[in-house]
Amino acid sequence: MNPLQNPISDPHTIDPELLNKLVHDALVWSSLHGLVVGDKNSHRSGSVPGVGMVHAPIALLPNSFPESHWKQACELAPIFNELVDSVSLDGKFLQDTLSRTKKVDAFTSRLLDIHSKMLQIGKKEDIRLGLHRSDYMLDEKTNLLLQIELNTISCSFSGLGCLVSELHRSLLSHYKKTLGLDSHKIPVNASATKFAEALAKAWTEYRNPSAVVMVVVQAGERNMYDQHWLTQTLKEKYNVTSIRKTLAEIDALGKILSGGTLVVDGETVAVVYFRAGYAPTDYPSESEWKARRLIEESSAVKCPSISYHLTGTKKVQQELAKPNVLERFLENKDDIAKLRECFAGLWSLDDSDAVEDAIRQPGAYVMKPQREGGGNNIYGDDVKETLLRLQRDGSEEAAYILMQRIFPTVFPTILVRDGIAYKEHAISELGIFSAYLRNKETVISNEQCGYLMRTKVSSSNEGGVAAGFAVLDSLYLT
């Protein structure tokens, strides 16, 4: 499949003069429309807005994608939302599923401790907000859309992802004569607006007009503009104020009032939106863990709650793919069949047949630890070596799962980074954003909220854009 329909079946053959114009216009558009990140060469770029900005890494032109698979991915979003909510309510299932992981993974263990404490004190989350992103690849051999993972915490690029769709629509429209492409084939992407709307609705449910939305951030966050797009929309469209705090600041400035109200730096917090707290590096000291526990014990709406966070772990994903497990959480047989269709092969390291097969043909598998963010997975011969080492040491097996490696179509593309265009061969990953909000028995919203296309050089194994391996892209439906 070519990345674009004719006349450009291969963007590498674009006339150099036209290519320069396209790149120039893309860079101007990105700068004027806030499609930017902090420049790692500027030491203040992660702390002072407006200082040291550079355009986000992008694909110059959209990537073709079959409309039928696009529709399938959109249809799955509300079903996955419902599944996450249902699983999150089964505290015993989460504790049991992760019990062995707990023994060998200190980070998951600390999360489980907080979850266990909430179960002990009978903490109920009446208002539950999930802002999720389910990531897929289209497997070339089987032509199946397969899920890579479901992210339930800190789903990035809802702010910038929709801008790439707009940029590509603008380029295709302006260069319609020379490119001969239809800008309407790029699906509308309202991810920033939709996520802001869900946060605003959760804020409304909390019923305190003077309260704020608190974004939990990493110190020196160079991807801050992606986050500012949401909070700016919250302010302009819904008149909701937001504050940004690190976990360390929340520990220093936060307290819970007698009724459970969370107050941070003098502000009552209605909604806590995590854009940090998903990796061990976010907890360098005890104070960060104290902050996380404080938030969980409060009456603020958490996005995500500790149970939603744990539901998104790789081990839970693998457990849900086992026969008859989905039936515990979903009633609709058609919905269950739709989810099963997109599950890739997933195995625990207890499965000796799968482990032996992975040692024999490591290229067909990926080993995944219980981690979010890029840079953590194990590929190729490293799979074999890690499995053999674990067999020798017999220790950390429960810290990993095995997953079928998906091989998407490799296609020619042009990636733009630091103002320079690179002709590369790449693969793509489609992320579908979704929002789920309920208050006790009432589901207030459950919908697909736009998308994120990430394109990465085919020799790169990891998909995290911020980790520096990939670029933001959009879709051209075929």
C-alpha positions in Angstrom: 0.0 0.0 0.0 1.4 3.4 -0.9 1.5 6.2 1.6 -0.7 8.4 -0.6 -2.9 7.7 -3.6 -1.6 8.8 -7.0 -0.1 11.1 -8.2 2.2 10.7 -5.3 2.7 7.0 -4.6 6.1 7.8 -3.3 6.8 11.2 -1.6 10.5 10.6 -2.1 10.0 11.4 -5.8 8.5 14.9 -5.1 10.3 17.6 -7.1 13.0 19.2 -4.8 11.7 22.7 -5.4 8.1 21.7 -4.4 9.5 19.8 -1.4 11.3 22.9 -0.2 8.1 24.9 -0.5 6.1 22.3 1.4 8.6 22.1 4.2 8.9 25.9 4.5 5.1 26.3 4.6 4.8 23.5 7.2 7.3 25.1 9.4 5.6 28.5 9.2 2.2 27.0 9.9 3.5 25.0 12.9 5.1 28.1 14.4 2.0 30.3 14.0 -0.4 27.6 15.3 1.4 26.4 18.3 2.5 23.0 17.0 5.6 23.3 19.1 7.6 21.7 21.9 10.4 22.9 24.2 13.8 22.9 22.5 16.1 20.5 24.4 19.0 22.9 23.5 17.5 25.6 25.7 17.8 24.9 29.4 14.7 27.1 30.3 12.5 25.6 27.6 10.8 23.2 30.1 10.1 25.7 32.8 9.3 29.1 31.1 6.6 29.1 28.5 7.5 31.0 25.3 11.2 30.4 25.8 13.2 28.0 23.5 10.4 26.6 21.3 10.9 24.4 18.3 8.3 22.9 15.9 7.1 19.4 17.0 8.7 16.6 14.9 6.2 15.9 12.1 5.6 13.9 8.9 5.4 16.3 6.0 2.3 14.6 4.4 -0.4 12.3 5.9 -0.1 8.6 5.9 -2.7 6.5 4.0 -4.9 4.2 6.1 -7.9 2.1 5.1 -11.2 3.7 6.0 -12.6 0.3 7.2 -9.9 -0.1 9.8 -10.2 3.5 10.9 -13.9 3.0 11.5 -13.2 -0.2 13.4 -10.7 1.6 15.7 -13.3 4.3 16.4 -16.0 1.8 17.2 -13.8 0.0 19.7 -13.2 3.2 21.8 -16.4 3.3 23.8 -16.2 -0.5 24.4 -12.7 -0.2 25.8 -13.8 2.7 28.0 -16.6 0.5 29.5 -14.2 -2.3 30.0 -11.7 -0.1 31.9 -14.5 1.2 34.2 -15.8 -2.3 34.9 -12.4 -3.8 35.6 -11.5 -0.8 37.9 -14.4 -1.7 40.2 -13.1 -5.2 40.8 -10.4 -4.6 43.3 -9.8 -8.3 44.0 -9.2 -9.0 40.3 -6.6 -6.2 40.1 -4.8 -7.3 43.2 -4.8 -11.0 42.2 -3.7 -10.4 38.6 -0.8 -8.2 39.8 0.1 -10.2 42.9 3.2 -11.9 41.3 4.3 -8.7 39.6 4.2 -7.0 42.9 6.9 -9.3 44.3 9.4 -8.4 41.6 8.4 -4.8 40.5 8.9 -2.2 43.2 7.0 0.5 41.3 3.8 -1.6 40.6 4.1 -2.8 44.2 3.8 0.8 45.5 0.8 1.5 43.3 -0.8 -1.7 44.6 -0.2 -0.6 48.2 -2.1 2.6 47.6 -4.9 0.7 45.8 -5.0 -1.8 48.7 -5.3 1.0 51.3 -8.2 2.5 49.4 -10.0 -0.9 49.3 -9.4 -1.2 53.1 -10.9 2.2 54.0 -13.8 1.5 51.5 -12.9 4.5 49.4 -15.5 4.9 46.6 -15.0 7.0 43.5 -18.5 8.1 42.6 -17.3 10.4 39.8 -15.0 8.6 37.5 -13.2 10.2 34.6 -11.0 8.3 32.1 -9.1 10.0 29.3 -7.7 7.1 27.4 -5.7 6.3 24.2 -5.8 2.8 22.6 -2.8 2.2 20.3 -3.0 -0.1 17.2 -0.9 -1.3 14.3 -2.2 -2.7 11.1 -0.5 -6.1 10.6 0.7 -6.4 7.0 0.5 -10.2 6.8 -3.0 -10.7 8.2 -4.4 -7.3 7.4 -5.8 -7.2 11.0 -5.9 -4.1 13.2 -4.2 -5.2 16.4 -4.0 -3.4 19.7 -0.6 -2.7 21.1 -1.7 -1.2 24.4 -4.4 0.7 26.2 -3.1 3.8 28.0 -5.2 4.9 31.0 -2.8 7.5 32.4 -1.2 10.7 31.0 -2.2 10.1 27.3 -0.1 12.7 25.5 -0.6 14.6 22.2 -4.3 15.2 22.3 -3.3 18.9 22.1 -0.7 18.7 19.3 -2.2 15.6 17.4 -5.2 17.6 16.2 -2.9 20.4 14.9 -1.0 18.0 12.7 -4.4 17.0 11.0 -5.1 20.7 10.5 -1.6 21.3 9.1 -1.9 18.4 6.6 -5.3 19.6 5.6 -3.9 23.1 4.9 -1.0 21.8 2.8 -3.2 19.4 0.8 -5.7 22.2 0.2 -3.1 24.8 -0.8 -1.1 22.4 -3.0 -4.2 20.7 -4.5 -3.1 21.3 -8.1 0.4 19.9 -7.7 -0.3 17.1 -5.2 -3.8 16.2 -6.5 -4.9 15.0 -3.1 -8.2 15.6 -1.4 -7.9 17.4 2.0 -11.3 16.1 3.1 -9.9 12.6 3.2 -8.1 13.6 6.4 -10.6 12.9 9.2 -11.6 15.8 11.5 -9.6 15.5 14.7 -11.0 17.3 17.7 -8.9 15.6 20.4 -8.0 18.8 22.3 -11.5 20.2 22.4 -13.0 16.8 23.3 -10.5 16.1 26.2 -11.1 19.7 27.5 -14.9 19.1 27.3 -14.6 15.9 29.4 -12.5 17.7 32.0 -15.0 20.5 32.1 -17.9 18.1 32.5 -16.1 16.3 35.4 -15.4 19.7 37.0 -19.2 20.5 36.7 -20.1 17.2 38.4 -17.9 18.1 41.4 -20.3 21.1 42.0 -17.9 23.7 43.3 -17.7 26.7 41.0 -14.6 28.1 42.8 -12.6 24.9 42.5 -9.8 24.3 39.9 -8.5 21.6 37.7 -5.0 20.6 38.8 -2.6 19.2 36.1 0.1 17.0 37.7 3.2 17.7 35.7 6.8 16.6 35.5 9.4 19.3 36.4 10.9 20.7 33.2 8.2 19.4 30.9 9.2 20.2 27.3 5.9 18.9 26.0 4.0 21.6 28.0 2.3 23.1 25.0 0.4 19.9 24.3 -0.9 20.3 27.8 -1.5 24.0 27.6 -3.8 23.5 24.6 -6.2 21.6 26.9 -6.0 24.0 29.8 -6.4 27.0 27.5 -9.5 25.5 26.0 -10.8 24.8 29.5 -10.3 28.5 30.4 -11.6 30.1 27.1 -14.5 27.8 26.4 -15.7 26.7 29.9 -14.2 29.4 32.2 -12.5 26.7 34.3 -9.2 27.7 35.9 -6.3 25.2 36.1 -3.1 25.0 38.0 0.1 23.0 37.3 1.9 21.3 40.1 4.6 18.6 40.4 4.0 15.7 42.9 6.7 17.2 45.1 4.8 20.6 45.1 1.6 18.8 45.9 3.3 17.1 48.9 4.6 20.5 50.1 1.5 22.5 49.5 -1.4 20.1 49.7 -3.8 19.1 52.4 -7.2 17.4 52.9 -9.9 19.1 54.8 -12.2 17.2 57.1 -14.8 16.4 54.4 -12.2 15.0 52.0 -11.7 18.2 50.0 -8.2 18.5 48.4 -6.6 22.0 48.8 -3.3 22.7 47.1 -1.6 26.0 47.4 -4.8 27.6 48.7 -6.9 26.3 45.8 -9.7 23.7 46.2 -9.1 21.0 43.6 -12.1 19.5 41.7 -10.3 17.4 39.2 -6.7 16.0 39.2 -5.4 15.4 35.7 -2.2 13.3 35.7 0.4 14.1 33.1 3.0 12.6 35.3 3.1 9.8 37.9 3.2 7.0 35.3 6.9 6.1 35.6 9.2 5.2 38.5 11.3 8.3 37.7 8.3 10.4 38.6 8.8 9.3 42.3 12.4 10.1 43.2 11.6 10.4 46.9 9.0 9.5 49.5 7.3 12.9 49.1 6.0 12.1 45.6 4.4 8.9 46.9 2.9 10.9 49.8 1.4 13.3 47.2 -0.1 10.4 45.2 -1.6 8.9 48.3 -3.0 12.3 49.4 -4.7 12.7 46.0 -6.2 9.2 46.2 -7.6 9.8 49.7 -9.3 13.0 48.7 -12.7 13.6 47.2 -11.3 15.2 44.0 -12.1 13.5 40.7 -8.9 11.7 39.6 -8.0 11.2 36.0 -7.0 8.4 36.5 -7.8 7.0 39.9 -5.4 4.4 41.1 -7.7 1.6 40.0 -8.0 3.0 36.4 -4.1 3.4 36.4 -3.6 -0.3 37.4 -6.2 -1.4 34.8 -3.9 0.0 32.1 -0.9 -2.2 33.1 0.5 -4.7 30.6 -0.2 -7.6 32.9 -3.9 -6.8 33.2 -4.0 -6.4 29.4 -2.5 -9.9 29.1 -4.9 -11.3 31.6 -8.0 -9.8 29.8 -6.9 -11.5 26.6 -7.3 -15.0 28.2 -10.3 -17.0 27.4 -13.5 -16.2 29.3 -12.0 -13.2 31.2 -13.7 -10.4 29.2 -17.1 -12.1 30.0 -16.5 -11.2 33.7 -16.6 -7.5 32.8 -18.8 -7.1 29.7 -22.2 -8.5 29.0 -22.6 -7.6 25.3 -21.4 -10.6 23.2 -20.9 -8.5 20.1 -18.7 -6.0 22.0 -16.6 -8.9 23.4 -16.1 -10.3 19.9 -15.0 -6.9 18.6 -12.4 -6.6 21.4 -11.1 -10.1 20.9 -10.7 -9.5 17.2 -8.1 -6.7 17.9 -6.1 -8.6 20.6 -2.6 -9.6 19.5 -1.1 -12.7 21.0 -0.3 -12.1 24.7 1.4 -14.6 27.1 2.6 -14.7 30.7 6.1 -16.0 31.2 4.5 -18.9 33.1 3.5 -20.2 29.7 6.5 -22.5 29.0 5.4 -23.2 25.4 5.3 -19.5 24.5 8.7 -18.9 26.2 10.3 -21.8 24.4 8.9 -20.5 21.1 10.2 -17.0 21.8 13.7 -18.3 22.6 13.6 -20.2 19.2 12.3 -17.2 17.2 12.8 -14.1 19.2 12.0 -11.8 16.2 8.3 -12.8 16.4 7.9 -11.5 19.9 8.2 -8.3 22.1 8.9 -8.5 25.8 7.1 -5.7 27.8 7.7 -4.7 31.4 4.9 -2.9 33.4 5.9 0.5 32.2 4.4 3.5 30.3 6.3 5.9 28.0 8.8 4.9 25.3 12.1 3.1 25.6 11.2 0.1 27.8 10.4 -2.8 25.5 12.8 -5.7 24.5 13.1 -6.8 20.9 15.0 -9.2 18.7 17.9 -11.3 20.1 17.6 -9.4 23.4 14.3 -11.3 23.9 16.1 -14.6 23.8 18.9 -13.4 26.0 16.6 -11.9 28.6 14.4 -15.1 28.7 17.5 -17.3 29.1 18.8 -15.1 31.9 15.4 -15.2 33.7 15.3 -19.0 33.4 18.8 -19.1 35.0 18.0 -16.6 37.8 14.3 -17.6 38.1 13.5 -14.2 39.5 11.8 -11.4 37.7 9.5 -13.4 35.3 6.4 -11.8 36.6 7.7 -8.3 35.8 7.3 -9.0 32.0 4.7 -10.2 29.5 5.3 -11.6 26.0 3.5 -10.2 23.1 3.2 -11.2 19.4 5.3 -8.7 17.4 3.2 -6.8 14.9 4.7 -6.1 11.5 3.0 -3.1 9.8 3.6 -2.1 6.2 6.8 -0.1 5.7 6.3 2.9 3.5 8.4 5.8 2.2 7.8 9.1 4.0 9.3 12.5 4.7 9.9 13.4 8.3 10.7 16.9 9.5 12.7 17.5 12.6 14.6 20.6 13.7 13.6 22.3 10.4 15.3 19.6 8.3 13.4 17.1 6.0 14.6 13.5 6.0 13.5 10.9 3.4 12.9 7.7 5.4 11.1 4.4 5.3 8.7 4.2 8.2 5.9 2.4 10.0 2.8 3.9 11.7 0.9 3.4 14.9 -2.7 4.7 15.3 -3.9 5.9 18.7 -7.6 6.6 19.3 -8.4 9.0 22.1 -11.5 8.4 24.2 -13.3 9.9 27.2 -15.5 8.2 29.8 -17.3 10.0 32.6 -19.8 8.7 35.0 -21.3 9.8 38.3 -22.5 6.7 40.3 -24.9 4.9 37.9 -25.1 7.7 35.3 -22.8 7.5 32.3 -22.4 11.2 31.3 -20.1 10.6 28.4 -18.5 7.7 26.6 -17.0 8.6 23.3 -14.2 8.5 20.8 -12.3 11.8 20.9 -10.0 12.0 17.9 -6.7 10.4 17.1 -3.0 10.4 17.1 -0.9 9.0 14.3 2.7 8.3 15.1 5.1 7.5 12.4 8.6 6.2 13.2 11.6 5.1 11.1 11.2 1.4 10.5 14.5 0.6 12.2 13.3 2.2 15.4 11.6 -0.2 17.8 10.0 2.3 20.2 7.0 4.6 19.6 7.2 7.4 22.1 7.4 10.7 20.2 8.8 12.6 23.1 11.5 9.9 23.5 12.9 11.1 20.2 12.3 8.1 17.9 9.0 9.1 16.1 7.1 12.0 14.7 3.5 13.2 14.8 1.4 12.4 11.7 -2.2 12.3 10.5 -4.4 10.0 8.3 -5.4 10.0 4.7 -8.3 7.6 4.3 -8.3 5.2 1.4 
